[in-house]
Amino acid sequence: MLVSFILLLLFLVYPLFNVLKTSFFDNSGTNLTLKNYALFFEKKYYLSALKNSLFVCCLATIFATLIGVPMAYLITRFNIPCKRLFYVLIILSLLMPPFIGAYSWIILLGRNGLLVKALSKIGIHIPNIYGWRGIILVFTLQFYPHIFMYVQGALNTIDSSLEEAAESLGVSKFKRLMTITLPLVFPTLSAGALIVFLSAFSDFGTPMLIGEGFRVMPVLAYNEFINEMGGNAGVASTISVIMILVSTFLLLLQRYLITKKNYNMNSLRPPKVKKLSSCKRFAATLFCIVVVFLSVLPQAVVIISSFMKTKGPIFYRKFSLDNYKTIFYKVPRSITNTFTYSTVAILIMIFGGMLLSYVLVRKRTKVSALLDVLVMLPYVLPGTVFGIALIISFNKKPLILAGTWIILVISYVIRKLPYTIRSSTAILYQMDESLEEASINLGVSPLKTFWKITAPLMLTGTASGAVLSWVTTINELSSTIILYSGATATISVAVYSEVFTSNFGTGAALASILSFTTIISVLLVNKLTKGKGFNV
């Protein structure tokens, strides 16, 4: 616990404090001032970015809910075929980074997109992907699985006697759904909606690639911090503080809303799967197929286009491995860096996550409760903000880490550790303490007991969270784009650079490496958990 507190204070609390402090200084860093905050709220340039972020995130959350809730209800309550396949594909689409989704939609719906050109030849002209509409489309299809996963889990645990009682009183199916079922799953639905909003609010890659002048907060913070004419750390820190305040406010609001009512119930009678008539089953299955198809389409587009011959943004209908030859010649270091840094980070996360989760579950005190809060804080912390915080804190003596691979690993561990922690604590709550007690009573030390008995039993549960941490780490862009140097660039940065220079073929090849790695990781977790998916 002591080591954990020291590391979190050094690499989480201290950087965030520095961001807050820097926001109250001018660009010289010597004079206290409120001008940064005054500038943000007085200038339309800055304030519009906040409004734009709230606008696209709210709409994306609404649309994600409108897709995720019906998907969860249909798959959990009715005899939809291929449920396990749907589940795996939905998880797969969730784990892909939004910027790859944005990039694939550029290939399809960009000004020179494959779909745009094909339709224009037959006289059909459709809007391109650029602007706020494209951002909402990508966010919705990327993040609705959060809603799906939370709601389908809750729907499986509802006591069916409540719905049956309403049915016996003559309540219609729709009214029963709106007045009983959805209110009962509101805590998990609101949690999923919060994650959707925060994920969209903190995303950097999508609006940067397809926004085209539509300013949002992460892009604004990045532009202010890394400016060709000299970055303004004070304004960038102010933007970061406002982003943290918005995220914290929404988290507290969600908790307030779910504490106003009592949602406790027993789940002695879980709901049964109902059989639909042929027509209704076909319609429900078709809806699920369309949604899942649109979800995985970006990955399919990226992988297929990576094997096509290209010249800049132009794709030719000809099979070629040139894109892969080019990236292994042009950016081999980015590929090596990605897997090296991610491997180092995941080993730290597994080792630290298992120990930390043991402390949080088995040694429950006020101190461990505070530790739990600190560990989970990065879960709602935008990557761009954390990247700025680390640079501000560790670009001067006594500890200079800026520009090194170490600062990237620190960022990955701090931000992705909550996934491993939550999966480890979930499995620990299910384990009987008597095994550990018996070992200690036989004279085995507590530490040896942990590694000999507890850790092996935790491993399967921990693995699902660890793989989720691994996948999100290799795909990380928001913090990496701030922290990397030329020698420490990763695949996500290389994809971003290739797309910005219109080298779509090599960008697709790099993105395909991430896609293949993600697919293998999802299948591995599915096998380890025997089809139960991610235990987070």
C-alpha positions in Angstrom: 0.0 0.0 0.0 2.8 2.3 0.8 4.6 1.7 -2.5 1.3 2.2 -4.3 0.6 5.5 -2.7 4.1 6.8 -3.4 3.9 5.8 -7.1 0.4 7.2 -7.5 1.3 10.5 -5.7 4.4 10.8 -7.9 2.9 9.9 -11.3 -0.8 10.8 -10.9 -1.5 13.3 -8.2 1.7 15.4 -8.7 1.2 15.7 -12.5 -2.5 16.7 -12.1 -1.6 19.2 -9.4 1.0 20.7 -11.8 -1.7 21.1 -14.5 -3.9 22.9 -12.1 -1.0 25.1 -10.9 0.1 25.9 -14.4 -3.4 27.0 -15.4 -3.0 29.9 -12.9 0.3 31.2 -14.3 1.0 33.2 -17.5 3.0 31.7 -20.3 6.3 32.8 -18.7 5.4 30.6 -15.7 6.3 33.4 -13.2 3.2 35.5 -12.7 0.0 34.3 -11.0 -3.1 35.2 -13.1 -6.7 34.3 -13.9 -6.3 35.5 -17.5 -6.1 32.0 -18.9 -9.6 31.2 -17.6 -10.9 34.7 -18.6 -9.5 34.1 -22.1 -11.2 30.7 -22.4 -14.7 32.0 -21.5 -14.4 35.3 -23.3 -13.0 34.1 -26.6 -15.5 32.4 -29.0 -12.6 30.4 -30.4 -12.1 28.5 -27.1 -15.7 28.5 -25.8 -17.0 27.0 -29.1 -14.7 24.0 -28.6 -16.4 23.2 -25.3 -19.8 23.7 -26.9 -18.8 21.5 -29.8 -17.5 18.7 -27.6 -20.7 18.7 -25.5 -22.8 18.7 -28.6 -21.2 15.8 -30.4 -20.8 13.8 -27.2 -24.4 14.2 -26.1 -25.7 13.2 -29.6 -23.3 10.3 -29.8 -24.5 9.1 -26.3 -28.1 9.4 -27.3 -27.6 7.5 -30.6 -25.4 4.9 -28.8 -28.2 4.3 -26.3 -30.9 4.0 -29.0 -28.8 1.3 -30.6 -27.3 -0.4 -27.6 -30.4 -0.9 -25.5 -32.5 -2.6 -28.3 -29.5 -4.8 -29.2 -29.1 -5.9 -25.6 -32.9 -6.5 -25.1 -33.2 -8.5 -28.3 -30.2 -10.7 -27.7 -30.9 -11.4 -24.0 -34.7 -11.9 -24.2 -35.4 -13.6 -27.5 -34.2 -16.6 -29.5 -31.9 -14.6 -31.8 -29.4 -17.0 -33.7 -25.6 -16.7 -33.4 -25.7 -14.8 -30.1 -22.1 -15.8 -29.2 -20.8 -14.6 -32.6 -22.7 -11.3 -32.2 -21.2 -10.8 -28.8 -17.6 -11.5 -30.0 -18.0 -9.1 -32.9 -19.5 -6.4 -30.7 -16.6 -6.7 -28.3 -14.2 -6.6 -31.2 -15.7 -3.4 -32.5 -15.5 -1.8 -29.1 -11.8 -2.6 -28.7 -10.7 -1.0 -32.0 -9.5 2.6 -31.5 -11.9 5.3 -32.8 -9.2 6.8 -35.0 -9.0 3.6 -37.1 -12.8 3.7 -37.5 -12.5 7.4 -38.6 -9.7 6.4 -41.0 -11.7 3.6 -42.6 -14.7 5.8 -43.1 -12.4 8.3 -44.9 -11.5 5.4 -47.2 -15.3 4.8 -47.8 -16.8 8.3 -47.5 -13.9 10.7 -48.0 -14.0 13.1 -50.9 -12.2 10.4 -52.9 -13.8 7.5 -51.0 -14.6 4.2 -52.6 -18.3 4.4 -51.8 -18.6 8.0 -52.8 -17.0 7.3 -56.2 -19.1 4.2 -56.8 -22.3 6.0 -56.0 -21.4 9.1 -58.0 -21.0 7.0 -61.1 -24.7 6.1 -61.0 -25.8 9.7 -60.2 -26.1 9.4 -56.4 -24.3 12.0 -54.4 -23.9 11.6 -50.7 -22.3 13.8 -48.0 -18.7 13.0 -47.2 -17.5 12.0 -43.7 -15.9 15.2 -42.7 -17.3 17.5 -40.0 -19.5 17.0 -36.9 -21.8 14.5 -38.6 -18.9 12.1 -39.3 -17.6 12.5 -35.8 -21.0 11.5 -34.3 -21.3 8.6 -36.7 -17.9 7.2 -35.7 -18.5 7.8 -32.0 -21.9 6.1 -32.1 -20.7 3.0 -33.9 -17.6 2.8 -31.8 -19.1 3.3 -28.4 -22.6 1.8 -28.4 -21.1 -1.6 -27.3 -20.5 0.0 -23.9 -24.3 0.4 -23.6 -24.9 -3.1 -24.9 -22.5 -4.8 -22.5 -23.8 -3.0 -19.4 -27.5 -3.4 -20.2 -27.3 -7.0 -21.4 -25.6 -7.9 -18.1 -28.3 -6.1 -16.1 -31.2 -7.6 -18.1 -29.9 -11.1 -17.4 -30.2 -10.5 -13.6 -33.6 -9.0 -13.4 -36.2 -10.9 -11.3 -38.7 -12.0 -13.9 -41.5 -12.0 -11.3 -41.7 -8.2 -11.4 -42.4 -8.2 -15.1 -44.8 -11.2 -14.8 -46.8 -9.3 -12.1 -47.2 -6.3 -14.4 -48.2 -8.6 -17.2 -50.8 -10.3 -15.1 -52.3 -6.8 -14.3 -52.8 -6.2 -18.0 -49.8 -3.8 -18.6 -48.8 -3.7 -22.3 -45.4 -5.0 -23.3 -44.1 -1.5 -24.3 -45.4 0.1 -21.1 -43.9 -2.8 -19.1 -40.6 -2.2 -20.8 -40.6 1.6 -20.1 -42.0 1.5 -16.5 -40.4 -1.6 -15.1 -37.5 -3.1 -17.1 -35.6 0.1 -18.1 -36.0 1.8 -14.7 -34.6 -1.4 -13.1 -31.5 -1.3 -15.3 -31.1 2.4 -15.1 -27.9 2.3 -12.8 -26.1 0.1 -15.4 -27.6 2.0 -18.3 -26.5 5.3 -16.9 -23.0 3.9 -16.2 -22.7 2.8 -19.8 -23.9 6.2 -21.1 -21.4 7.9 -18.8 -18.6 5.8 -20.3 -19.8 6.5 -23.8 -19.8 10.3 -23.1 -16.4 10.3 -21.4 -14.8 8.1 -24.1 -16.1 10.5 -26.8 -15.2 13.6 -24.8 -11.6 12.5 -24.4 -11.1 11.1 -27.9 -8.4 12.9 -29.9 -7.9 10.9 -33.1 -11.4 11.0 -34.6 -12.0 14.8 -34.5 -8.4 15.4 -35.5 -8.7 13.2 -38.6 -12.2 14.1 -39.8 -13.2 17.3 -37.9 -11.8 19.7 -40.5 -12.0 22.8 -38.4 -14.7 21.5 -36.1 -12.8 22.2 -32.8 -13.3 20.0 -29.8 -11.5 20.1 -26.4 -8.8 17.4 -26.8 -7.7 18.8 -30.2 -7.7 22.4 -28.8 -5.6 21.3 -25.8 -3.2 19.6 -28.1 -2.9 22.5 -30.5 -2.4 25.0 -27.6 0.3 22.8 -26.0 2.2 21.9 -29.2 2.0 25.0 -31.3 4.3 25.8 -34.2 4.7 29.4 -32.8 5.5 28.1 -29.3 3.0 26.3 -27.1 1.0 28.0 -24.4 1.2 25.6 -21.4 -1.0 27.9 -19.3 -4.0 27.9 -21.8 -3.5 24.2 -22.5 -3.6 23.5 -18.7 -6.7 25.6 -18.4 -8.4 23.5 -21.1 -7.2 20.4 -19.3 -8.6 21.5 -16.0 -12.0 22.3 -17.6 -12.1 18.8 -19.2 -11.4 17.2 -15.8 -14.1 19.3 -14.2 -16.7 18.3 -16.9 -15.8 14.6 -16.5 -15.9 14.8 -12.7 -19.3 16.7 -12.7 -20.8 14.0 -15.0 -19.5 11.2 -12.8 -21.0 12.8 -9.6 -24.3 13.5 -11.4 -24.6 9.9 -12.5 -23.9 8.7 -8.9 -26.4 11.2 -7.5 -29.2 10.1 -9.9 -28.8 6.4 -9.0 -28.7 7.0 -5.3 -32.1 8.8 -5.3 -33.9 5.5 -5.7 -33.5 1.9 -4.4 -32.7 -0.6 -7.2 -32.1 -3.6 -5.0 -33.8 -6.9 -5.9 -33.2 -10.6 -5.8 -32.5 -12.5 -9.0 -33.9 -15.9 -8.0 -36.0 -16.0 -11.1 -33.9 -14.8 -14.1 -35.9 -14.1 -17.2 -36.4 -16.8 -19.8 -35.6 -16.5 -23.4 -38.8 -16.1 -25.4 -39.5 -17.6 -28.8 -40.4 -15.1 -31.6 -42.6 -15.8 -34.6 -40.6 -16.3 -37.9 -41.3 -12.8 -39.2 -40.4 -11.1 -35.9 -37.3 -13.2 -35.4 -36.2 -12.4 -39.0 -36.7 -8.6 -38.3 -34.9 -8.7 -35.0 -32.0 -10.7 -36.4 -31.8 -8.4 -39.4 -31.5 -5.4 -37.1 -28.7 -7.1 -35.1 -26.9 -8.0 -38.3 -27.0 -4.5 -39.7 -25.7 -2.9 -36.5 -22.9 -5.4 -36.1 -22.0 -5.2 -39.8 -21.6 -1.4 -39.6 -19.6 -1.9 -36.4 -17.0 -4.3 -37.9 -17.1 -2.7 -41.3 -14.2 -0.3 -40.4 -11.9 -3.1 -39.5 -12.8 -5.1 -42.7 -12.2 -2.0 -44.8 -8.8 -1.3 -43.2 -7.7 -4.9 -43.6 -8.9 -5.3 -47.2 -7.5 -1.9 -48.3 -4.1 -2.8 -46.8 -3.8 -5.5 -49.5 -4.7 -3.1 -52.4 -2.2 -1.3 -54.6 -2.2 2.4 -53.7 -0.6 5.7 -54.7 -1.2 8.3 -52.0 -4.9 8.5 -51.4 -5.8 6.6 -54.6 -6.7 2.8 -54.4 -6.4 0.5 -57.4 -8.3 -2.7 -57.8 -5.2 -4.8 -57.7 -3.8 -7.1 -55.0 -0.4 -6.1 -53.6 1.8 -6.5 -50.6 3.6 -3.3 -51.3 2.0 -1.5 -48.3 3.4 -4.0 -45.9 6.8 -4.0 -47.5 6.8 -0.2 -47.2 6.0 -0.1 -43.5 8.5 -2.7 -42.5 11.1 -0.6 -44.4 9.8 2.8 -43.5 8.6 2.6 -39.9 9.9 -0.7 -38.4 10.8 1.0 -35.2 7.2 2.1 -34.6 6.1 -1.5 -34.8 8.8 -2.7 -32.4 8.2 0.2 -30.0 4.4 -0.6 -29.8 4.8 -4.2 -28.8 7.9 -3.6 -26.6 6.3 -0.7 -24.6 3.0 -2.5 -24.3 4.6 -5.8 -23.1 6.6 -3.9 -20.4 3.4 -2.1 -19.4 1.2 -5.2 -19.2 3.7 -7.1 -17.1 3.7 -4.3 -14.6 -0.1 -4.1 -14.7 -0.5 -7.8 -14.1 2.0 -7.9 -11.2 0.8 -4.7 -9.7 -2.8 -5.2 -10.5 -3.0 -8.6 -8.7 -1.3 -7.2 -5.6 -3.4 -4.1 -5.5 -6.6 -5.9 -6.0 -5.7 -8.2 -3.1 -5.2 -5.2 -0.9 -8.4 -3.6 -2.0 -10.5 -6.7 -1.4 -8.9 -8.5 1.5 -7.6 -5.5 3.5 -10.6 -3.2 3.4 -9.9 0.0 5.4 -10.4 3.7 4.8 -6.9 3.8 3.5 -7.5 1.1 1.0 -10.8 2.9 0.0 -8.7 6.0 -0.8 -6.3 3.9 -2.7 -9.2 2.5 -4.8 -10.3 6.0 -5.7 -6.8 7.0 -6.8 -6.4 3.8 -8.9 -9.7 4.4 -10.7 -9.3 8.1 -11.2 -7.4 7.7 -14.6 -10.5 5.7 -15.9 -12.3 9.1 -16.4 -9.1 11.1 -17.2 -8.7 12.2 -20.9 -5.5 10.9 -22.4 -4.6 14.3 -23.8 -4.9 15.8 -20.4 -2.7 13.2 -18.8 -0.1 13.5 -21.5 0.1 17.2 -20.9 0.3 16.7 -17.1 3.2 14.3 -17.5 5.2 16.6 -19.8 4.7 19.6 -17.6 5.8 17.6 -14.5 8.8 15.6 -15.9 10.5 17.9 -18.4 12.9 19.4 -15.9 15.2 18.4 -13.1 15.3 16.4 -10.8 13.4 13.8 -12.9 13.5 14.4 -16.7 11.4 11.7 -18.4 10.0 13.8 -21.4 11.0 12.2 -24.7 11.9 8.8 -23.2 10.1 5.5 -23.6 9.7 5.4 -19.8 7.2 8.2 -19.7 5.1 6.3 -22.3 5.1 3.2 -20.2 4.2 5.2 -17.1 1.2 6.7 -19.0 0.0 3.3 -20.2 0.3 1.7 -16.8 -1.5 4.5 -14.9 -4.3 4.9 -17.4 -4.9 1.2 -18.3 -4.4 -0.3 -14.8 -8.1 0.1 -13.8 -9.1 -2.7 -16.3 -6.7 -5.2 -14.7 -7.7 -4.1 -11.2 -11.4 -4.5 -11.8 -11.1 -7.9 -13.4 -8.8 -9.1 -10.5 -11.1 -7.7 -7.8 -14.1 -9.4 -9.4 -12.5 -12.8 -9.3 -11.3 -12.2 -5.7 -14.8 -11.5 -4.5 -15.8 -14.9 -5.7 -12.9 -16.8 -4.0 -13.3 -18.4 -0.6 -10.8 -17.0 1.9 -10.6 -20.4 3.7 -8.0 -21.7 1.3 -5.6 -18.8 2.2 -6.4 -19.2 5.9 -5.7 -22.9 5.8 -2.3 -22.3 4.1 -1.3 -19.6 6.7 -2.4 -21.8 9.6 0.0 -24.5 8.3 2.9 -22.1 8.7 3.1 -20.7 5.1 3.8 -17.0 5.1 1.0 -14.7 3.7 3.2 -13.5 0.8 4.1 -17.1 -0.2 0.4 -18.1 0.2 -0.5 -15.3 -2.2 1.9 -16.4 -4.9 1.3 -20.2 -4.4 -2.5 -20.3 -4.0 -4.3 -17.0 -4.5 -2.4 -15.7 -7.6 -2.9 -19.0 -9.7 -6.6 -19.0 -8.9 -6.9 -15.3 -9.9 -5.0 -15.7 -13.1 -7.9 -16.6 -15.4 -10.0 -13.6 -14.2 -7.0 -11.3 -14.2 -6.2 -12.4 -17.8 -9.4 -10.9 -19.3 -8.7 -7.5 -17.8 -5.0 -7.7 -18.6 -5.8 -8.5 -22.3 -8.2 -5.5 -22.3 -5.4 -3.4 -20.9 -3.0 -4.7 -23.5 -5.4 -4.1 -26.4 -6.2 -0.5 -25.3 -2.5 0.1 -24.8 -1.3 -0.9 -28.3 -4.1 1.3 -29.7 -3.5 4.3 -27.5 -3.2 7.6 -29.3 -4.5 10.5 -27.2 -1.7 10.5 -24.6 1.0 9.0 -27.0 0.6 11.9 -29.5 1.7 14.3 -26.7 4.4 12.1 -25.1 6.3 10.5 -28.0 9.5 11.7 -29.6 10.9 10.6 -33.0 12.6 7.6 -31.5 9.6 6.5 -29.4 6.8 6.7 -32.0 4.2 3.9 -32.0 2.0 2.3 -34.6 -1.0 4.5 -33.6 1.2 7.6 -34.1 2.5 6.2 -37.4 -1.1 5.6 -38.6 -2.1 9.1 -37.7 1.0 10.5 -39.6 0.4 8.4 -42.7 -3.3 9.4 -42.9 -2.4 13.1 -42.5 0.0 12.9 -45.3 -2.6 11.0 -47.5 -0.6 7.7 -47.5 -3.7 5.7 -47.1 -2.3 2.3 -48.1 0.6 2.3 -45.6 -1.8 3.7 -43.0 -4.1 0.8 -43.7 -1.3 -1.8 -43.4 -0.2 -0.3 -40.0 -3.8 -0.2 -38.8 -4.3 -3.8 -39.9 -1.5 -4.9 -37.6 -3.4 -3.4 -34.7 -6.6 -5.0 -36.0 -5.1 -8.5 -36.3 -3.6 -8.1 -32.8 -6.9 -7.1 -31.4 -8.8 -10.0 -33.1 -6.3 -12.5 -31.7 -6.5 -11.0 -28.2 -10.4 -11.1 -28.2 -10.3 -14.8 -29.3 -7.8 -15.5 -26.6 -9.9 -14.0 -23.9 -13.0 -15.8 -25.2 -11.1 -19.1 -24.9 -9.7 -18.3 -21.5 -13.1 -17.3 -20.1 -14.9 -20.1 -22.0 -17.1 -17.7 -23.9 -18.0 -15.4 -21.0 -16.0 -12.5 -22.4 -14.3 -9.7 -20.5 -14.8 -9.9 -16.8 -14.5 -6.1 -16.2 
